[in-house]
Amino acid sequence: MIQDILTQVDLCPIAGHWSRDKLKVWLQENHIPFIISKSGWPRVHRKALERAMGVTERVETEQAGSVEFNFDSLK
């Protein structure tokens, strides 16, 4: 389950923001639930981000790597 938690290393390139506050605002604007770590950076569950990007079901097979994300669904 820990591998399903996304950190700033994962989130910042997607959001295009490298500051804590801007990343938090971006997550809120895109209705992506998050928690704040001890370091102050948001943490997001992978499935929450996938839902926001239009992925309805994650296939747990060899084809899982071929899932395409809809980046246009994000602000």
N, C-alpha and C positions, 0 to 999 in steps of 0.2 A: 504494500500500500504506500510506503514511503516514496517509491518511484513514481507514483501517481500525483505527487505534490510538486507543483511547478514553482520555481524560485525566480528571482529577478534575472538570473542568467537565461532562463527560458522565456520569460515574459517581456523583457525590455526590447529585444529585437522585433517581436510581434507587434508591440504597442508603438514602437518608435520613440519611446521616452526612456531616459536613463536616470531620472530622478524619482525618489520615492513618492513625493507628492503628486507629480504628474502621472505616474503609473497608477496611483490610487484613483485619481480623477478619471483616467481612461477606463479603468475597470468599472467604476460606478456608472459612467456614461453608457457602457456596453452591457450593463446589468449582469456583470459577472461577479458572483459572490466570492469573497476572499476573507482571509484572516490576516492579522498582523503578527509577524514573528517578534521575538525578543529584540532583534536588530532593527525593527521598525519597517522592514520590507514586507509587502503583501505576499501571501502564499495562496495559490489557487489549485484546486483539484483539477486534474487533467479533463475529467468528464464535464466539468462546468465550462471550461474553455471550449471544448468540442461542441457542446450544445449551443453556445453563443455563436459558433462559427458554422452552424447548420448541420453538423454531423449528428444524426439521430441514433445511430447504433454503431458501436465499435466492434468490428469482427475480430475475434480472437483466433485467427488462423494465420497461415503463411501470407495471406492476402492483406493482412492488417497494415502492412507497410504501404499499400497502394491507396489508402484512404485519402481523398482530396478534401482540403479545407476550403471553405468559402470565405476568403478574406474580405470580400466586398460587403459581407454582412456586419462587419465591424466599422465603427466610426473612425 
